[in-house]
Amino acid sequence: MFTGKSVGELLQEATGLLKHVSNEGRHEVEILLSHYLGKERWYLYSHREEEVPPEVEKNFWRAVKLREKYCPLAYITGIKEFYGLEFYVDNRVLIPRPETELLVEVVESWLQEYGKPGCSFLQAADLGTGCGALAVTMARLFPGMQLWATDIDKGALKVAAKNINLHRIEHRVCLCRGDYWEAVKNVETGFDIVVSNPPYLTSTEMEQLTPEIKYYEPVRALWGGKDGLEAYRTIVEKLPEYLNSPGIAVLEISPTTAGGACNLVQERAGDASLCLQTVLDYSGRERLLKITR
Ligand SMILES: C[S@@+](CC[C@H](N)C(=O)[O-])C[C@H]1O[C@@H](n2cnc3c(N)ncnc32)[C@H](O)[C@@H]1O
């Protein structure tokens, strides 16, 4: 019901309600209120006494109720920022994480090393694209790149298609449904760049998830089989077949199973002129496998 409350009053009340959900309740309710007002967050600070329109207040309280039930903020607003770009997200896809941005940085510096950031004819694959965060970001950063973005999940591909349209790169990104390489088996030229952030949580880690993740994010995007390494078995097995020379594959890994992931590369692709390195994230944890040829 419309209560005719001011910006300041709504923020204060809602922050109290989110205390059990988040340590950043105040910040989160500011994001929600500014989202429904259609304003930047700073607007709230200079309009604390302003009365909030009934429709906005209704949407705001509906959102706060969802957040009280641990629904992630990004699913409520439908927006998540990745590498400075905006993406549409909903519960058909994993919410892109900041640590995944490191994949893009590694690809960027490899391209610089080879003097090809603007080169046309570069072919890249994003295996398990989800909302398309990696594929779209690379397409936006590297105008000469042609990309194949794959996912096994129909719903995820719909979300990726929406983001590809939003960023107007339909002509450069081809969406394919299927199991990792299976989806791109007809691409005869191979790939200069392969990126993937596959599902990598172990069965034990799945049991320990926070409610935000456990009740809302898709299991298919999270669970990597009993030991968390199922996706790497498939991806690494056929990497020598698909990766061009020179070429780079960057796979996100879980710091908890990094050793196992490295062993897999050595066992399954060790004899194929591939050079393996692990890359640490900004907290000093093993976060990526960088495989070059
Ligand atoms: C961890 S999410 C990553 C999403 C996105 N790339 C990102 O970094 O935010 C993993 C994605 O892989 C997809 N996936 C799971 N199993 C797959 C398979 N066998 N083949 C292709 N994609 C798969 C999931 O549907 C999900 O979208």
The ligand as an SDF file (V2000), in Angstrom:
LIG
                    3D

 27 29  0  0  0  0  0  0  0  0999 V2000
   29.7730  -21.1510  -14.4280 C   0  0  0  0  0  0  0  0  0  0  0  0
   28.5880  -20.8540  -15.7050 S   0  0  0  0  0  0  0  0  0  0  0  0
   29.5120  -19.6340  -16.6030 C   0  0  0  0  0  0  0  0  0  0  0  0
   28.6620  -18.6570  -17.3500 C   0  0  0  0  0  0  0  0  0  0  0  0
   29.4760  -17.4980  -17.9740 C   0  0  0  0  0  0  0  0  0  0  0  0
   30.4610  -17.9660  -18.8940 N   0  0  0  0  0  0  0  0  0  0  0  0
   30.1500  -16.6730  -16.8880 C   0  0  0  0  0  0  0  0  0  0  0  0
   31.3630  -16.7500  -16.7480 O   0  0  0  0  0  0  0  0  0  0  0  0
   29.4540  -15.9550  -16.1900 O   0  0  0  0  0  0  0  0  0  0  0  0
   28.7630  -22.3020  -16.6710 C   0  0  0  0  0  0  0  0  0  0  0  0
   27.8640  -22.4010  -17.9060 C   0  0  0  0  0  0  0  0  0  0  0  0
   28.1590  -23.6480  -18.5550 O   0  0  0  0  0  0  0  0  0  0  0  0
   26.9610  -24.2230  -19.0160 C   0  0  0  0  0  0  0  0  0  0  0  0
   27.1540  -25.6740  -19.1480 N   0  0  0  0  0  0  0  0  0  0  0  0
   27.0400  -26.6320  -18.1930 C   0  0  0  0  0  0  0  0  0  0  0  0
   27.2970  -27.8380  -18.7020 N   0  0  0  0  0  0  0  0  0  0  0  0
   27.5970  -27.6510  -20.0230 C   0  0  0  0  0  0  0  0  0  0  0  0
   27.9560  -28.5300  -21.0820 C   0  0  0  0  0  0  0  0  0  0  0  0
   28.0540  -29.8380  -20.8820 N   0  0  0  0  0  0  0  0  0  0  0  0
   28.2010  -27.9990  -22.2920 N   0  0  0  0  0  0  0  0  0  0  0  0
   28.1010  -26.6490  -22.4890 C   0  0  0  0  0  0  0  0  0  0  0  0
   27.7580  -25.7620  -21.5250 N   0  0  0  0  0  0  0  0  0  0  0  0
   27.5170  -26.2640  -20.3030 C   0  0  0  0  0  0  0  0  0  0  0  0
   25.9220  -23.8420  -17.9880 C   0  0  0  0  0  0  0  0  0  0  0  0
   24.6240  -23.9130  -18.5140 O   0  0  0  0  0  0  0  0  0  0  0  0
   26.3670  -22.4220  -17.6170 C   0  0  0  0  0  0  0  0  0  0  0  0
   25.7070  -21.4650  -18.3950 O   0  0  0  0  0  0  0  0  0  0  0  0
  1  2  1  0
  2  3  1  0
  2 10  1  0
  3  4  1  0
  4  5  1  0
  5  6  1  0
  5  7  1  0
  7  8  2  0
  7  9  1  0
 10 11  1  0
 11 12  1  0
 11 26  1  0
 12 13  1  0
 13 14  1  0
 13 24  1  0
 14 15  1  0
 14 23  1  0
 15 16  2  0
 16 17  1  0
 17 18  1  0
 17 23  2  0
 18 19  1  0
 18 20  2  0
 20 21  1  0
 21 22  2  0
 22 23  1  0
 24 25  1  0
 24 26  1  0
 26 27  1  0
M  CHG  2   2   1   9  -1
M  END
$$$$
